Amino acid sequence: VQLQASGGGLVQAGGSLRLSCAASGRTFSSGHMGWFRQAPGKEREFVSSITWSGGTTYYADSVKGRFTISRDKANYAVYLQMNSLKAEDTAVYYCAQRGPGRVTFLVSEYAYWGQGTQVTVSS
């Protein structure tokens, strides 16, 4: 599975961005798609995930109520709508995919990763 993330950019605090992730290569009908982020000097952390088949969503506490994850099964795409952005949301955002199994927020549990897209929020 190849993943291509896009949609990052520079935005003022309080603004919005929509990230996209397109999957190609091996098709899948189940599993999980997730968004993670990594700020300078920090470890990569979970942001949000969605179960591919049922669409159940999960969010880190830090983004709950501000970010919304969604997926387009027909086009093998996942999106992250980010509203009310804060300076602390500044990071490189990665999309990732893992196969069927229990819900997990661990970086190590995701097998496939996109290249990342930079999100910078100015205060």
C-alpha positions in Angstrom: 0.0 0.0 0.0 1.4 3.4 -1.0 0.0 6.5 0.8 0.3 10.1 -0.4 -0.6 12.8 2.0 -1.3 16.4 0.9 -3.1 19.6 2.0 -0.7 21.0 4.6 0.4 24.6 4.7 0.7 27.8 6.7 -2.4 29.0 8.5 -3.1 31.5 11.3 -4.3 30.3 14.7 -8.1 29.8 14.6 -8.0 28.8 10.9 -8.7 25.6 9.1 -7.0 23.1 6.9 -8.1 19.9 5.3 -5.5 17.1 4.8 -6.0 14.3 2.3 -4.4 10.9 2.0 -4.7 8.8 -1.2 -4.0 5.1 -1.0 -2.9 3.1 -3.9 -1.3 -0.3 -4.7 -2.9 -3.2 -2.8 -6.6 -2.6 -2.2 -8.2 -3.3 1.1 -11.7 -3.6 2.5 -11.0 -3.6 6.2 -8.4 -2.4 8.6 -7.7 1.1 9.9 -6.5 4.4 8.5 -4.9 6.9 10.8 -3.3 10.3 11.1 -0.3 10.9 13.2 1.9 14.0 13.7 5.4 14.8 14.7 6.5 18.1 16.0 10.2 19.1 16.1 12.1 17.4 18.9 9.1 15.3 19.8 8.0 11.7 19.2 5.3 10.9 16.6 1.9 10.8 18.2 -1.6 9.6 17.4 -4.1 12.2 16.1 -7.1 10.3 14.8 -8.1 7.0 13.1 -11.1 5.5 11.4 -12.0 1.9 10.8 -12.2 1.3 7.1 -15.3 -0.8 6.9 -17.5 0.6 9.6 -16.2 4.2 9.8 -15.8 4.3 13.6 -13.7 7.3 14.5 -11.1 7.9 17.3 -9.4 11.1 18.4 -6.6 12.2 20.6 -7.9 14.3 23.5 -5.9 17.3 22.2 -7.9 17.4 18.9 -11.3 16.2 20.0 -14.0 18.6 18.9 -11.7 20.4 16.5 -10.6 17.7 14.0 -12.8 15.4 12.0 -11.6 12.3 10.2 -13.5 10.8 7.3 -13.0 8.3 4.5 -14.0 7.7 0.9 -14.1 4.0 0.4 -14.7 4.2 -3.3 -11.5 6.2 -3.9 -9.4 4.8 -1.1 -8.9 8.2 0.5 -9.0 9.5 4.0 -9.3 13.1 5.1 -8.6 15.1 8.2 -10.6 18.4 8.6 -8.8 20.6 11.1 -10.6 23.5 12.5 -9.7 26.0 15.3 -6.1 25.3 14.7 -3.6 26.2 17.5 0.1 26.9 17.4 0.7 23.6 19.2 -0.9 21.8 16.2 2.2 22.7 14.2 3.8 19.4 13.0 4.4 17.1 10.1 1.2 15.1 9.7 1.4 11.5 8.4 -1.3 9.2 7.2 -0.9 5.5 7.9 -2.7 2.2 7.3 -2.9 -1.1 9.2 -4.7 -4.3 8.6 -7.6 -5.7 10.5 -7.3 -6.1 14.2 -7.9 -4.3 17.5 -8.0 -0.6 17.6 -4.7 0.8 18.5 -3.1 4.2 18.7 0.5 3.0 18.6 2.8 4.1 15.8 4.4 0.7 15.8 1.2 -1.0 14.9 0.7 0.7 11.6 2.5 -1.0 8.7 2.2 1.6 5.9 3.0 5.3 6.0 2.8 8.3 3.8 5.6 10.8 3.3 4.1 13.5 5.6 2.7 17.0 5.0 3.8 20.0 7.0 1.2 22.0 8.9 2.4 25.3 10.4 0.0 27.4 12.6 1.1 30.9 13.3 0.0 32.5 16.5 
